[in-house]
């Protein structure tokens, strides 16, 4: 499956909403989403996620 992913702190995380990753890291501190933030989000395969917490959260929800 393809998920929205973002690279923060040298790891690839799953995007949960417009401000947080699935593991709780904040990647967007602004109140609005700007073009710079949208360019950072990529849609790629789930196998490329390197954050263990994000993968565990995803598996617990499914």
C-alpha positions as CSV (number, residue, x, y, z in Angstrom):
1,X,0.0,0.0,0.0
2,X,1.0,3.6,-0.5
3,X,1.1,6.0,2.4
4,X,2.0,9.7,2.9
5,X,5.5,9.7,4.3
6,X,7.8,12.5,5.5
7,X,11.5,12.5,6.3
8,X,12.3,14.1,9.6
9,X,15.3,13.6,11.9
10,X,17.0,11.2,9.4
11,X,14.0,8.8,9.6
12,X,11.0,8.3,7.3
13,X,7.7,8.7,9.2
14,X,4.1,8.1,8.4
15,X,2.0,11.3,8.2
16,X,-1.0,11.1,10.6
17,X,-2.5,14.6,10.1
18,X,-1.3,18.1,9.0
19,X,0.9,18.5,12.0
20,X,2.0,15.2,13.4
21,X,3.5,11.8,12.4
22,X,2.0,8.6,13.6
23,X,4.7,8.3,16.3
24,X,3.9,11.8,17.7
25,X,6.7,13.9,16.1
26,X,5.6,17.4,15.0
27,X,6.7,18.1,11.5
28,X,4.6,21.3,10.9
29,X,4.6,23.9,13.6
30,X,2.7,26.5,11.5
31,X,-1.0,26.9,11.9
32,X,-1.5,26.6,8.2
33,X,-0.1,24.2,5.7
34,X,2.2,26.0,3.2
35,X,3.7,24.8,-0.1
36,X,7.1,24.0,1.6
37,X,5.4,21.5,4.0
38,X,3.4,19.9,1.1
39,X,6.6,19.4,-0.9
40,X,8.2,17.4,2.0
41,X,5.3,14.8,2.0
42,X,5.9,12.0,-0.5
43,X,3.6,9.0,-1.3
44,X,5.7,5.9,-1.3
45,X,5.4,2.2,-0.2
46,X,5.1,1.3,3.4
47,X,8.2,-0.8,3.3
48,X,10.4,2.2,3.1
49,X,9.4,3.5,6.6
50,X,12.4,3.6,8.9
51,X,10.7,4.8,12.1
52,X,9.8,1.7,14.2
53,X,7.2,3.6,16.3
54,X,5.3,4.6,13.2
55,X,5.2,1.0,11.9
56,X,4.1,-0.4,15.2
57,X,1.3,2.2,15.4
58,X,0.1,1.4,11.9
59,X,0.1,-2.4,12.6
60,X,-1.9,-1.8,15.9
61,X,-4.6,0.2,14.1
62,X,-5.1,-2.4,11.2
